[in-house]
Amino acid sequence: MRAMIHMERPVTAAVDGPTQKIYTPLGPMLAGGINPFDMVEALVVTTGGREWFSPAQPLIQSVPTLAGPDLFKTGLEQLRNEAEAPPQLGDELALIQEDPFLPDEVHPN
């Protein structure tokens, strides 16, 4: 299965320029059946049709030490259960782009 993020407008990136990060919520990915510990690749398709792949890596690389495995698992299950599954188009999930949630912006110290 593939998951795609539809871009409202193209991202312009210079050759050998800085990395462009695109964010999508984790909840819909979990609700769509993506296992956050499985190996995934990011794929970019340019307007010219050229494909670029990232190295394969899991979405979640380790369990936060403060949460512990049981609490972390419960949190992921709750996130999955509360999220709406993204539409599926053939064998692709249609994810949305969203700005990242940064706790220090919401709750300044």
C-alpha positions as a printed Julia matrix, in Angstrom:
109×3 Matrix{Float64}:
   0.0    0.0     0.0
   1.13   3.55   -0.68
   0.15   6.76    1.02
   0.19  10.03   -0.88
   0.09  13.61    0.37
  -1.64  15.88   -2.12
   0.12  19.22   -2.36
  -2.03  22.29   -2.99
   0.94  24.0    -4.64
   4.31  22.68   -5.8
   7.31  22.88   -3.47
  10.29  24.56   -5.08
  13.63  23.13   -4.0
  17.03  24.19   -5.27
  19.49  21.53   -6.38
  21.68  20.74   -3.35
  19.52  23.16   -1.36
  18.0   22.66    2.08
  15.72  19.73    2.84
  11.99  20.35    2.54
   9.89  18.73    5.27
   6.25  17.86    4.68
   4.09  16.94    7.7
   0.94  14.83    7.89
  -0.93  13.8    11.06
  -0.01  10.41   12.54
  -3.57   9.54   13.64
  -5.01   9.14   10.12
  -1.95   7.12    9.09
  -2.58   4.72   11.98
  -6.33   4.62   11.21
  -5.45   3.8     7.59
  -3.56   0.7     8.7
   0.03   1.95    8.66
   2.17   0.34   11.37
   4.44   3.1    12.71
   7.21   0.58   13.45
   7.32  -0.88    9.9
   9.97   0.33    7.49
   8.63   3.07    5.18
  10.13   5.13    2.38
   9.29   8.67    1.45
   8.83   9.22   -2.26
   8.77  12.51   -4.12
   7.66  12.79   -7.73
   8.78  15.95   -9.52
   6.63  17.81  -12.03
   8.84  16.21  -14.68
   7.98  12.73  -13.38
  11.34  11.93  -11.77
  11.1    9.9    -8.54
  13.24  10.41   -5.44
  13.21   7.93   -2.53
  14.37   8.35    1.06
  16.15   5.59    2.93
  13.68   3.13    4.48
  13.04   3.81    8.16
  10.19   3.44   10.67
   7.94   6.43   11.41
   8.64   5.86   15.11
  12.21   4.82   15.79
  12.04   4.35   19.57
   9.61   4.46   22.48
  10.03   7.64   24.57
  11.63   6.7    27.89
   9.2    8.83   29.92
   6.15   7.1    28.43
   7.19   3.47   28.74
   6.02   0.79   26.32
   2.53   0.2    27.78
   1.57   3.87   28.02
   3.01   4.55   24.57
   1.07   1.63   23.04
  -2.14   2.85   24.71
  -1.53   6.36   23.37
  -1.0    5.1    19.81
  -4.18   3.0    20.02
  -6.15   6.0    21.29
  -4.74   8.19   18.53
  -5.7    5.57   15.92
  -9.21   5.1    17.33
  -9.95   8.85   17.51
  -8.69   9.59   13.98
 -10.7    9.37   10.81
  -9.21   6.97    8.28
  -8.05   8.78    5.13
  -9.81   8.02    1.87
  -8.38   5.08   -0.04
  -8.0    5.46   -3.79
  -7.13   2.04   -5.24
  -4.07   0.94   -3.26
  -3.18   4.46   -2.06
  -4.18   6.36    1.08
  -4.91  10.05    0.46
  -3.2   11.88    3.33
  -3.32  15.62    3.94
  -0.51  18.05    4.55
  -0.64  19.77    7.93
   1.63  22.07    9.89
   3.48  20.3    12.71
   2.21  20.53   16.27
   4.92  22.15   18.35
   4.04  22.06   22.08
   6.36  24.95   23.01
   4.41  27.24   20.64
   1.11  26.34   22.34
   2.4   26.29   25.93
   5.39  28.67   26.17
   7.71  28.23   29.17
